[in-house]
Amino acid sequence: MSKQEQGKHDDDQVMIKSSEIVQSLVKGLTVIEAFNQERSIMTLSEVATATGFTRAAARRFLLTLVNEGYAKQEGKLFSLTAKILNLGFAYLSSQDVWQNAKPLMKQLVEQLNESCSAAVLEGEDVVYVERVATTKRIMSVSLNVGTRLPAFATSLGRVLLADMTKAALNDFLTTCKIEQYTPHTLTKKSELTAEILRVNQQGYSLVEQELELGLTSVSVPVRNKAEKVIGALSISTQISQTTTQQVLTMILPALKSCAKRIEQLTH
């Protein structure tokens, strides 16, 4: 296939007509996404408020999910069931690299005695696609496969954002929700742009206490055989236990080595 033909093929892939979008499916997915750690159980009215749908529309989608086994109803309360995990598992099972990466991540965790995570970019967040944890608790929230964290304030996110073009990065930082999580969080667009460009140059991201006080995280990209970044790998630790110098001289080299071994799985 010529470059011209390939370009035309790529254009065909991204051109989606509005008439081809099934709005009922979009709304059903919106109802599913309305449930999260803070809203794991909701009434019909709460679902309607969270989605912006009418009560009648929210009711139809909820009852459909209940009928198909993806949600359950107990009195006036609705919640998702474990069957919803099938949707996420379908993605993970199609991504052999992350399944095959887990043994390598386990070896790294045993070597460093620190938790290791892999994530991809999804909208404004990073989504954990694999995680090997130690018994040490590093954050106030539980981190598991499927956990979402803000990309702009995490080392995982900045590594993934560093693979964007300057124009795409500018659009992302212009539209994404930026919050001040700690006194150390970078919130100015100019500062974030400069930091992410620096990450692109140095090949890793080090974020200290920007998402949570006391937390340090270092991440590196994971690339496929075409040198496209397909995810990021990170180690997180507590500042009270590991100095910045130790992160850079001990943890980072081991993390890079693990990422390289994972990349070999894609070749």
Buried (B, 14 or more C-beta within 10 A) or exposed (E): EEEEEEEEEEEEEEEEEEEEEEEEEEBBEBBBEBBEEEEEEBEBEBBBBBBEBEEEBBBBBBBBBBEEEBBBEEEEEBBBEEEBBEEEEEEBEEBEBBBBBBEBBEBBBEBBEBBBBBBBBEEBBBBBBBBBBBEEEBBEEEBEBEBBBBBBBBBBBBBBBBBBEEEEBEEBBEEBEBEEBBEBBBEEBEEBBEBBBEBBEEEBBBBBBBBBEBBBBBBBBBBBEEEEBBBBBBBBBBBEEBEEEEBEEBBBEBBBBBBEBBBEBBE
